């Protein structure tokens, strides 16, 4: 049986998380700091405060870890990324829990 898109996504996130544990732990702390500022934010804000990971998907994995840890929650809003390398793709807006 062929894996579903969700299963493939989750496996990819799992692999990135396992291979970038230290970077993700640092990023989650940055996410916690940003969340404490009390304003909505995006992954672009994390990128501004962290050195770039060797695997760009690590940022999404860090956001997912922070969400699972109940540090942040999605607002249901989306904006275009301002990072040129993201080509204006749509990203989630987050807030503190």
C-alpha positions as CSV (number, residue, x, y, z in Angstrom):
1,X,0.0,0.0,0.0
2,X,1.3,3.4,-1.0
3,X,1.9,5.9,1.9
4,X,-0.5,8.9,2.0
5,X,0.7,12.5,1.6
6,X,0.1,13.0,5.4
7,X,2.2,9.9,6.2
8,X,5.0,11.1,4.0
9,X,4.9,14.6,5.5
10,X,5.0,13.2,9.0
11,X,7.9,10.9,8.2
12,X,9.8,13.8,6.6
13,X,9.3,15.9,9.7
14,X,10.4,13.0,11.9
15,X,13.6,12.5,9.9
16,X,14.4,16.3,10.0
17,X,13.7,16.4,13.7
18,X,16.0,13.4,14.4
19,X,18.8,14.8,12.3
20,X,18.6,18.4,13.7
21,X,17.8,17.8,17.4
22,X,20.1,20.5,18.7
23,X,19.1,23.1,16.2
24,X,15.4,22.4,16.8
25,X,15.9,22.6,20.5
26,X,17.5,26.0,20.1
27,X,14.8,27.1,17.7
28,X,12.0,26.1,20.1
29,X,13.6,28.3,22.7
30,X,13.6,31.2,20.2
31,X,9.9,30.4,19.4
32,X,9.2,30.5,23.2
33,X,10.9,33.9,23.4
34,X,9.0,35.3,20.4
35,X,5.7,33.9,21.8
36,X,6.3,35.7,25.1
37,X,6.4,39.0,23.3
38,X,2.6,38.7,23.0
39,X,2.1,39.4,19.3
40,X,1.3,37.1,16.4
41,X,4.3,35.9,14.5
42,X,5.4,33.6,11.6
43,X,8.3,31.3,10.9
44,X,9.9,34.3,9.2
45,X,10.5,35.7,12.7
46,X,12.3,32.6,13.7
47,X,14.5,32.7,10.6
48,X,15.5,36.3,11.6
49,X,16.8,35.1,15.0
50,X,18.4,31.8,14.2
51,X,21.3,30.8,12.0
52,X,20.0,28.9,8.9
53,X,19.8,25.2,9.5
54,X,21.4,22.8,7.0
55,X,17.9,21.6,6.2
56,X,15.4,24.4,5.7
57,X,12.5,22.1,6.7
58,X,13.9,22.1,10.3
59,X,12.1,25.4,10.9
60,X,8.8,23.8,10.2
61,X,9.7,20.9,12.4
62,X,10.6,23.3,15.2
63,X,7.2,25.1,14.8
64,X,5.5,21.7,15.0
65,X,7.5,20.7,18.2
66,X,6.5,24.1,19.8
67,X,2.9,23.5,18.9
68,X,3.0,20.0,20.4
69,X,4.6,21.4,23.5
70,X,1.6,23.8,23.8
71,X,4.0,26.8,23.5
72,X,2.2,28.2,20.4
73,X,-1.1,27.7,18.5
74,X,-2.1,28.6,15.0
75,X,-4.3,31.6,14.6
76,X,-6.0,30.3,11.5
77,X,-4.5,33.3,9.5
78,X,-1.9,33.0,6.8
79,X,0.4,35.5,5.2
80,X,2.9,35.5,2.4
81,X,6.5,34.9,3.5
82,X,8.7,37.9,3.1
83,X,11.9,35.8,2.7
84,X,13.0,35.9,-0.9
85,X,14.0,32.3,-0.9
86,X,10.4,31.4,0.0
87,X,9.1,32.9,-3.2
88,X,6.1,34.5,-1.3
89,X,4.6,31.2,-0.3
90,X,1.8,31.2,2.2
91,X,2.8,30.6,5.9
92,X,0.8,30.2,9.1
93,X,0.5,33.0,11.7
94,X,1.1,31.7,15.3
95,X,0.5,33.1,18.8
96,X,1.3,32.1,22.3
97,X,-0.9,29.6,24.1
